[in-house]
Amino acid sequence: MHRLGAILFILVSLISFIQSKLEFITEVCRHGARAPHGDTFGTVFENGPGMLTPSGFRQHYLIGDELRNRYITGMDKSQNLLSPRFNPEEVYVRSTQSLRTVQSAYAQLLGMFPLGTAEDLRSDQIDVSIPPLNMHDLEEIITELGTDAVQDGMQPVTVKNYGQSVDSFIAYGGCPYIVNDYSRRVDDPEVWQPHDDHYRPLIFNQIAEAFEKDPDDLSFMKIYKYSDLLFAENFEGKLDRYNFTNEEWEIVRSMQVTLLIEKLSPLSSKILSLRYIFPIMELIKSSMGQDYNKELVKNFRNPKFLLLSSHDYQLSHILKLLNPENIEVTHIEYASVLIFELHRRDTRACKDSSEDACFYVKIIYNDVPLKLPGCSSIDCSFNEFRGYIESFDMTYNQMIEICFSEAPLKIPNYEEISQLLS
């Protein structure tokens, strides 16, 4: 009996150690399915160049619905981080300035805070909540709305975005070094010739045939616009230009991350990624109750949930920096999602503690928990996570110093960069 009791005590202790309470989430996502930016070679996308398709809206709405289930209304109350009704103190949303990322954020938020969750009007507010205009159908609208402030109780949520030239957080602005590096590399044959040599015998002939082009007129840089269109057509079921084998299609897909990564040098790639990671780290420390760099995250109001609506470009570089041991990322799907979760260990000693040992970080990419180098498990202790980020050997101040170590080589065309890198 004593032995059985000891075993039960150990099991209960282990269960207590494993259980946790969710404290903070950051989501970095790619926009949903979209139309291509440029020439579609006869394929019609009704929604306009670069804009979300209905499929893309649906993708992000479903993401929002699932996040509501996981983090708001789920059966495990310890993981229900957010209030069922939108609370602006809990949620902060940033998007790049591209319309498709703003659209994706709104669609996802409609899933997280669906129709019927907005705060109702009080009955005594119905007759006074009227604009100073002559409304031709006022009584009909008031009757239809009832106590809904907006049709069907829709909850508007603010999505912040800044111009590409000044967005120092999730776009490309505020760092002349990165923009100069991109400008130098994008037309440098020494950067692209090895990839041209690699992919030409594998896939150039097939893509050229799909678009009735001469493969000798194509290069790795030029061919990507065709593969990007192929992705969009394939997802929407628009057209079957060429009967790629499964192996050939995987080669086409693998060109995406290669192109996105090679547009920046390793140093610029690290800077771009750390421009995401540094603020996330400071918000994690704030959620733990530790000292943190308030200036760095002063605009975020210490939310419980930070949503960063972005592109395949940023995700590819962040995942390259994180370098997970258990997956190889060769293609960033539409609506891909990278989530950082901060958990507090659910023990008596950790209940109100801000000690490092009481917390761990879990990073999940498209529902695959990532095992980072330097972390003993998928549940990466905060000490291990911080140590891994510090192993990149760059501080925030050093990053800023490098960013402004060069003057802009030319006035950047941020719309062009936005199209090429996202």
C-alpha positions, 0 to 999 in steps of 0.5 A: 500500500505504501508503495502504491501511495508513493506512486500515486503521489508522484503521478499527481505531482507530475500532473500538477507540474505539467498543467499550466495556465495560458498567460499571453499569445502572439500570432503571426500569420500570412494573409489568406488566398489572394489574386496574383499581383500582375499579369494573370495570362488570361485567368480572371480573378474578380477581386482585383490584383493582390486582393483576398479571394472569397477563399482567403476570407473564409480561411481567416474566418475559420482561423478566428473561429478555431482560436475562439474555441481554443482561447476563449470558449474552450473546455479547458478553462486554464487556456481561456485567455480572452473574454467572450466579448471583445475587450480592447485591453486584451487584444491588439492587432497590427497589419502591414499596409497591404490591403490583403493583410488588413482584410485577413485580420478583419476576417479572422477577428470576425471569427474570434468575435462573431456576430452576436457578441457585440455589446447591446444598446440599453433600451433607453439608448435606442431613440437617442443613438441617431446621427444628425441626418434625415434618415428616410427609413429610420423607423424601419432600421431601428425596428430591425436592429432592436438592441443590436448596435450594428446589424446582427451584433457585429463587433468592430475591432481596430486594425492598426497599420502604418506606411511601409516607409515608417513601419519599423515593426512588421513591414520594411520601413525604418531600416535603410540597411535592409532596404539597401541590401534588398536593392543590391541583391535583387539584381545581383546575378551572383546571388541568383545564378546558383539557384538558376543552375539548380532549378533550370534542369528540374522545372524550367521546361515544364513552367515554360510550356505551361505559359507558352514561353521559351525556357531560355528566356527565363531566369530564376527571378523571372520564373517566380511570377509564373509559379506564384500565379500557378499557386493562386490558380491551383488553390482556386481551381481556376485552371490546369495549365500543365499536368505537373507530377507530384514531384514536379509540383513540390519543386515548384512549391520549394522555389517560394522560400528559396526566393524569399530568403535569398532576397536578403543577406543573412544579417538583414534576414536576422534583423528582419526577424528580430524586429518581430522577436524583440517586441514579442520577448518584451511582451512575454516578460511583461506578462510574467510580471518582470521588468521589460523595455516599456519604450519598445512596446509602448504602443501595444498596451500590454495585450493578452493577445497580439495579432500580427497580420503579415506575409509569407516573406516575414514568416519565411525569415522568422522560421529560418531564424528559429530553425526548428529541429522537427520540421523543414519549411519549404513553402509558406501556405496561404493563411499559415499561422505561427503562434507563440504561447506563454504558459505559467506552470500551475503549481502553488509556488508559481501561482503569483510568481514572476520567477523564470522557472514558472514559465515556458514558451510553446511555439506552434506553426500550422498546428505543429509544435516546434522544437527549437535548438537549445530547448529540452522539449517542445515546452521550452522553458523561459530560460531556454527560450531567452538563451536561444534568442540571446544566442543570435548575438544581437541586442535591440540597440545593436539592431537599430545601429546597423539599420541606420549605419547606411543612408538610403541608396535611393528613395525606395518604391515600397509598393514594388517591394510590398508586391515582390516580398509578400 
